[in-house]
Amino acid sequence: MGGFGIGTGEFAIMGLMPGVALDLGVTEPQVGHLISAYALGVVVGAPILAIGGARLYRRHLLILLMSFYALGNIASALAPGYGSLLVFRFIAGLPHGAYFGVAALVAASLVPFNKRAKVVSLVMMGLTLALLIGNPLATILGQHLDWRYAFGFVGAIAALTGLMIVLFLPLNRQEERQSPFSEIRAFNRPEIWYPLAIGSIGFAGMFCVFSYMAPTLLEVTGVNPFWIPIALAVFGLGGFIGNILGGWLFDRLQFRSVGWMLLWSISMLLLYPYATENIWTMLVMCFLVALMVGLGPALQTHLMDVAHGAQTLAAASHHAAFNVANALGPWLGGMAISAGVGWQSTGYVGATTAAAGLAIFLLAWRQQSGAERVDNDVAFSQDH
């Protein structure tokens, strides 16, 4: 439920872009800045709130974070103008990363070691259900009523989530809690920074395409606005399946799965511009690009494996990294569109960022392989 509310709050603005631009008297690339403001809030809030809440029981921290999220979205619904909405979207993003990170740690602590990626993907399922159901529903609300109702809807879901945590998540008083300073010290290692960099840059391509999907459908594909929530639902279905496949693939291939998913991402994003002129090929490509969501549970679980002593901070920072991608993608795409190279150019921009993510993965793989060889040599010398 929390993932569904957060995902709807994060992505709703993308389907509402034309209506928000018209109502506030701004351009669509300026509405893209609202997406970046939210993402910046996640980037800032995830490490700060994770560190600040390190001494709290996870149940209490989840309740506080979801209450904060409800208030941020209700304020967004009531924003009187573009400037205030920009500020409220930043505030709404602050608890996002810490909530997902703590929720993933709670879930992973309840299952055997080899099932963690699967259960993390189940936590993330709320996010993909938001793409499948929440975002199209928010778009319909915005088209038939007003875009403000979408954020009011998200605020109500967040309040309900807080209530459900109070009712159904028991308090574990044996839970190990970390000192904020010990988490910071344990965090500063290359094996943590590499996957965060992959998420920050390699995943930006999906957000680059997704952020400008609605205007691309209207301006390039030339369809009726009726098709926008349908395309968003198809994208959501791809994200839903990609999320499950990402967890399944990581449980089998471990960190190698990230490299294969980045190769898939580059291929699909390069094909995207050629699919934009026909609604049926566009719908197929929406589904295939959205499978990139599988990177989420894979990178989240890998971080849990390598972030010894800094799990809360690393888990929250994973979502900060993905929201760096959420800020970077629309910004780069907006620059390309403003330069006059066309709405479909977002595919080429996205493929470039995915290729950069693959380069970072290869560096990470080389570093991990070198560390494993050192460990094996030490073990061999001790045995002999």
Salt bridges, closest charged atoms under 4 A:
GLU10 OE1 - HIS96 NE2 3.95
GLU191 OE2 - ARG189 NE 3.17
ASP305 OD1 - ARG116 NH1 2.58
